Amino acid sequence: MFRDLLDILKDFLKKIASSRLLVLGVICIAMYAGLVHKLFNLQIVNGEQALNDYMQLTEQTLTTAGTRGNIYDRNGKVLAYNKLAYSVTVQDTGEYKTTADQNAMYLRLVRILEKHGETVQGKFEVAIDSNGDMIYTSSSEAGRKRFLRDYYGLKSVEELDDEDNKYPSAISARELFEKACVTAKLNEMKDSDGNPVTMTDQEALDIINIKYALRLMSFRKYEATTVATQVSDETVADVLEHTADLAGVNVEETTIRAYNDSIAFAPIIGYTGKVQEDQLEELKKSRPDYDVNDIVGTTGIEATMEQELQGTKGSKTIYKDSRGRVRETLNETESKAGNDIYLTQIAGLQTGIYHLVEQSLAGVLLKTIENGDVEITSSTDGSNMRIPVKDAYFQLINNNILSLKHFESEEASDVEKNINSKFLSSRDQIFAELQNELMSSHPASLKDLDQDLAAYMYYIYTYLASPTVGIIKEDFIDKTSAECLAWKADEISLRDYLYYGIANGWVDTTKLETDSKYSNADDTFRSLVDYVLAELKEDRNFTKRIYRYLINDDVITGQELCLALFDQGILEYNEEDINQLKATGDAYTFLMKKISTLEITPAQLALAPCNAGVVVTDIKTGEVLALVSYPGYDNNRIGDSAYFSQLQNDLSLPLYNNATQAKKAPGSTFKPLTAVAALEEHAIGIEDTIDCTGRYEEIDTPIKCWIYPGHHGPLNMVGGLQNSCNFFFADLGHRLSMDADGNYVPSLGLEKLHKYAAMFGLDHKSGVEIDELEPQISDIDPERSAMGQGNHAYTNVQLSRYVAAIASRGNVFELSLLDKTTDSEGNLIKDYTPEISSHIDAADSTWDTVQQGMREVIASGTAKKLFADLEVPIAGKTGTAQEAKNKPNHAFFISYAPYNNPEICVTVNIPYGYSASNAANIAKSVYQYYYGEIDLESILNAGARDAANVTIRD
């Protein structure tokens, strides 16, 4: 039986061997064996290596920013530092496959942020101002065009305004916003039921900002982009709660820049922000690791010392799995903190002077604002001009203290509704007059129109020619044509001038709803009128012009506007003040009270004067102890686009440094320099006299002394300085222009004045480490140049170095705001103590004479009454300069103290400050504070200070 079984098996094997199945079986067994061997190899033998090979496909190198260095005052008080905060970031993870889904997520995020009062940040340079209008936030017209270049994706600004008009620069902020909405497909958004999604302009703008920021980071999608900083705990909780609906959105713990004493120090320290494209290119030259997402110094010391303050970046290589989870971190390098900067300023001095300036300017306004109409003519004395109170009422609207948008809202008070009703009624009437005049077949020339109607016509022309509208192409206008000359002389109507422009091709009709190829001039002009009148109804600046005339004509009263200050929360509710204002209608008294208590500040009113600069310099070291610019701003809020746009549109120019960027003629403060030049060039002896007759007639255009029709009589150099005699210094300028043969050569006098101005450092910037304008030494009219007129132009800080050189008898420093740099552990890296850059080798008798003359200005001259009660003896020189006959004079004061052993110099400039006495009055308060006659607490608790009770003539 066993043999039978074996035979059967042999027969079966023979059949299998002769069958094709054997071959297939062997192949299958071999394949399975190979597969098992491979799996064993991958998972057991080389499992770790295989996993690493997989993860290398998702390798990413991330950088971590180093902590930014702190900024301190000279005594170690922290001025700028970093504080922990939460930021909301967005990353394009590819989760959303359609634009609609992506936009829906962004809208959910924006509404969460909006609910908690957070601000979306980005580089889309359009914002909504306090009146609800779309505006550009670019810092200049050049900056706006650079932004448009980047938005359009062009390589250069020159590619804008192409023939096909695909990349126009003459596009309003509103038009660009609407264009961006279409590009982002926000107008196509639908809800889950298929209904169109409605959103506010701010929500749409926030989404555009997020998408634009991600677009700029498209080449580094694996890095998150910050869209909101310093968010609240409530915001964090809300975002995390909705994580499932916000793919790619995260909350990260980070640090943000914070500032102490921000308003007083902002003009020096500046602020930080996301790096701009042109700035990035420059930074990369020294440190290639800068990238588009970095936070860098934008202005002030933050920008100047960027390389020192910016920490060294760390880096790490991470490996992510297919779900984006970090599986391993390798090659990690720790970041390093930036260096700390110590300034030469004293925090208390800087802050105290800032408030002294504000209080003093308020005192000038109280003295200058008049309850009635004021007529200013070409003969009005620039030191004694007055401000009609209606100008102050108008500034409540003109400088955006009161919100026009709130006047129009449903929440407006009865007072606000009444104001708005008057405006709407007047606007309709004005637009009807404009329509009739523009469409009239016999329009009146500008000079024959009523003043307000003519002003509106001018505005229409200016509006059409503005860079964001660009309908009038001024570069194409023939400036020599009869029509253009008539326009300049007000002898042609706007209608006729625009018809001329249409015919000659400098009126661009592409924005108008007409086919310029087939329409005649009448159709084109009609479309132009329809366009501009429709646009002006939405134009806030035109709205403000209407308010200007309504206030002038008492249609809208000061009482109504002052009551609106309470309704809009500008002034804290005060029932007694409100009832009194309603009962008496005396808005003038009310406004003066609020100015005196600084509830309404000079910066808010933006009337002349509303700004000033003060520089305090250590005479012995060249260190700047205080550099104050009024008004300042809160650099803690600079990331808020609405706040930044408010600063840009503020008529008091808070972003403009009045100590380093207000460049004006120095007036009589230049006379001590002329005195040094005249004595050293032997144009006059110390005891030689010049007889002032009141009118200098040695030149073709006579010069009147300020005392004219009086006269000073014979004066020596000390007397010339003490009395600031224009006749005396005009004659010195004339004498410096005489050659060896007694010939009058004006260029010779200018050359000598230039030589000495350069010796005092007035031919170059002062040395301070923030933005500063270049000085300008006069090159015309040696007689007037010797008096500080001509075309001299210097900043306050340049005058500070100049007077410090007088006080130190010739030491010229390159001034500095920096004391030292240390590392984060406090180890000294660099000492910035200024060195004497040059020395003026003048005779001791020259210094004695000039210093005595400056002392007599204070002790015996017209400033004597002002400084009579000042305990520390000082020397100084006043200066008054006229820029325009219809505006107040600029006011200057240079000084040093103590007179016998100089320690500090104080220089003050007040643009449109009326009289040098106002500048001298601020300097007096600074000396009182510095030398302990008044303290910081008393300054901070004070209201407006009395204006100077003397008028200094120089």
JOWO-V276704 format. One record per helix or strand of 2 or more residues. SS is the DSSP state (H for helix, E for strand). FROM is the first residue (numbers start at 0). LEN is the number of residues. If there is no record, write none. Layout:
ss=<SS & SS>
from=<FROM & FROM>
len=<LEN & LEN>
This chain:
ss=<H & H & H & E & E & E & H & E & E & H & H & H & H & H & H & E & H & H & E & H & E & H & E & H & H & E & E & E & H & E & E & H & H & H & H & H & H & H & H & H & H & H & H & H & H & E & E & H & H & H & E & E & E & E & H & H & H & H & E & H & E & E & E & E & H & H & E & E & E & H & H>
from=<1 & 20 & 46 & 58 & 70 & 77 & 98 & 125 & 133 & 140 & 156 & 172 & 185 & 200 & 217 & 224 & 232 & 242 & 248 & 261 & 271 & 276 & 294 & 299 & 305 & 313 & 325 & 339 & 346 & 368 & 386 & 388 & 403 & 413 & 445 & 450 & 473 & 481 & 493 & 520 & 539 & 557 & 574 & 586 & 601 & 611 & 622 & 634 & 640 & 666 & 689 & 694 & 702 & 712 & 716 & 725 & 745 & 781 & 792 & 795 & 810 & 817 & 827 & 835 & 843 & 863 & 873 & 889 & 903 & 915 & 935>
len=<16 & 25 & 12 & 6 & 2 & 13 & 17 & 3 & 3 & 12 & 3 & 11 & 3 & 16 & 3 & 7 & 9 & 3 & 11 & 8 & 3 & 10 & 3 & 5 & 4 & 7 & 8 & 4 & 22 & 2 & 2 & 10 & 5 & 26 & 3 & 15 & 3 & 7 & 11 & 16 & 13 & 10 & 10 & 10 & 4 & 7 & 8 & 3 & 9 & 14 & 3 & 2 & 2 & 3 & 7 & 11 & 14 & 5 & 2 & 12 & 3 & 5 & 4 & 4 & 16 & 4 & 8 & 8 & 7 & 15 & 5>
